[in-house]
Amino acid sequence: EAEQAYVRARALRDQIGKARQFFPVLYGLFLFHWVRGHLETARSGAEEMLSIATDAGDRALQLIAHFSLGGVLWHIGDNRASLDHLAKAHARYDEKLDASLASEYGQDFGVWTLSYLEHAQLSLGYPERGSRAIADALVLARRLNHPLSLCNALNFSSLSSIHRRDPQPVLKFTEEKLAIATEQGFPQYIALATMHRGWALAQLGGADEGIELGRQGIAMWRMLGAAVALPGILALHAESQLAGGQIRAALETTDEALIN
């Protein structure tokens, strides 16, 4: 239903008028394809947004477009191009001017840009820069007091600790994320918190509980219709299964991750 609504709105482009009015439609359609795992389609949408934002000479729209392209390029695996676009987005972000975008687009682009900067920098071998970026994202999200953006910063903080093979902080981040997501009704972050908590518990010796939480989180993620990052999610679940001695099940989960 969301896709149909955005496609219909896109068809009304000539009636919508200026780029500022039309941009949320483009971004919504981009986000739909991103979450569904249609990464090449999402990249094309981000490139279109960047072209429109550049032609319009609009700094805020350029911020959104560079973040969008940088984020989807990271998921595709083009880390250097991702870092370049995320750096450009970060350079364009102004907290005083852009915090209001969260009410229109649902998220603060400063927080999201810093979060993905952490991923790109860590992937390219700059862990210290990545640590600073995710710490800044969490500080900014708390200062803005925007629940969805805070959930995102906590989610990426969890992932940062997972990538560093440090399960203990994951429990702290997921506990706070799960509390906010439950109170606010953010099912995507409930699913992610459940999965990440499962991985952490499995690494700390609670394999049975961790494996079960992983199953629950993956089921919730799929029920939402989300496919982005599913291979990585399944890989984490396979690690939990390995921690519990379920070698055959871990191999099957890994095969599934490769297919996705």
Buried (B, 14 or more C-beta within 10 A) or exposed (E): EEEEEBEEBBEEEEEBEEBBEBBBBBBBBBBBBBBBBBBEBBBBBBBBBBEBBEEBEBBBBBBBBBBBBBBBBBBBEBBEBBBBBBBBBBEBBEEEEBBEBBEEBBBBBBBBBBBBBBBBBBBBEBBEBBBBBBBBBBEBBBEBEBBBBBBBBBBBBBBBBBBBEEBEBBBBBBEBBBEBBEEEEBBBBBBBBBBBBBBBBBBBEBBEBBBBBBBBBBEBBEEEEBBBBBBBBBBBBBBBBBBBEBEEBBEBBBEBBEEE
